[in-house]
């Protein structure tokens, strides 16, 4: 069962980056990312927030865009970026499965 909210460390683990980078991106993309805060003030991310973090990761780390460029791309064609990220995730999963098969031979 999928959780409603994820901690910042879970969000960071989901995209393979550090907690400090997720915090930085949360501050840098306030229109796209709106994590809620719990009673202690800790950020809590939804599954949708994590998908947006994956899109930001793709644009900044894979495509090499600046933060401003990534924000423009998300605003202009967020659906296309989402499809690219999902395709990349699928390819990574297939590669992991193939590596498991190779190692078991």
C-alpha positions in Angstrom: 0.0 0.0 0.0 1.3 3.4 -1.0 1.9 5.9 1.8 0.2 9.3 1.8 3.3 11.2 2.8 7.1 10.4 2.7 9.8 11.9 4.8 12.6 14.0 3.1 15.0 11.1 3.6 12.6 8.7 1.8 12.2 11.3 -1.0 15.9 11.6 -1.3 16.3 7.8 -1.4 13.7 7.6 -4.1 15.6 9.8 -6.5 19.1 8.7 -5.4 20.3 12.0 -4.0 21.1 13.6 -0.7 18.6 15.1 1.7 20.3 18.5 1.4 19.8 18.5 -2.4 16.1 17.6 -2.0 15.8 20.5 0.5 17.6 22.8 -1.9 15.3 21.8 -4.8 12.2 22.2 -2.6 13.3 25.8 -1.9 14.3 26.4 -5.6 11.0 25.1 -7.1 8.3 26.5 -4.9 5.7 26.5 -7.7 6.2 22.8 -8.5 7.0 21.4 -5.1 4.8 22.1 -2.1 5.7 19.7 0.6 3.6 20.0 3.7 5.0 20.3 7.2 4.2 18.1 10.1 3.8 19.4 13.7 7.6 19.4 14.2 8.1 21.4 11.0 9.6 18.5 8.9 8.8 18.4 5.2 6.5 15.6 4.1 6.3 14.8 0.4 3.4 13.2 -1.6 4.0 10.6 -4.4 3.3 13.5 -6.8 6.0 15.5 -5.2 8.5 12.7 -5.6 7.5 12.4 -9.3 8.3 16.1 -9.7 11.6 15.6 -7.9 12.4 12.8 -10.4 11.6 15.2 -13.2 13.9 17.8 -11.8 16.6 15.2 -11.3 16.3 14.2 -14.9 16.4 17.8 -16.2 19.3 18.9 -14.0 21.4 15.8 -13.7 20.7 13.9 -17.0 20.0 16.8 -19.4 22.4 19.2 -17.7 19.9 22.1 -17.5 20.3 25.0 -15.0 17.7 25.3 -12.3 16.1 28.2 -14.3 16.1 26.0 -17.5 14.6 23.1 -15.6 11.8 25.3 -14.2 11.1 26.7 -17.7 11.0 23.1 -19.1 8.6 21.9 -16.3 6.3 24.9 -16.9 6.4 24.5 -20.7 6.2 20.7 -21.2 5.8 18.9 -17.9 3.9 16.0 -19.5 6.8 15.3 -22.0 9.3 15.4 -19.2 7.2 13.0 -17.1 7.1 10.5 -20.0 10.8 10.7 -20.4 11.4 10.1 -16.7 9.0 7.1 -16.7 10.7 5.6 -19.7 14.1 6.1 -18.1 12.8 4.4 -14.9 11.5 1.5 -16.9 14.9 1.1 -18.7 16.7 1.2 -15.3 14.4 -1.6 -14.0 15.0 -3.7 -17.1 18.7 -3.2 -16.8 18.7 -4.3 -13.1 16.7 -7.4 -14.0 19.1 -8.2 -16.8 22.1 -7.8 -14.5 20.4 -10.2 -12.0 20.0 -12.8 -14.8 23.6 -12.3 -15.9 24.9 -12.7 -12.3 22.9 -15.9 -11.8 24.3 -17.6 -14.8 
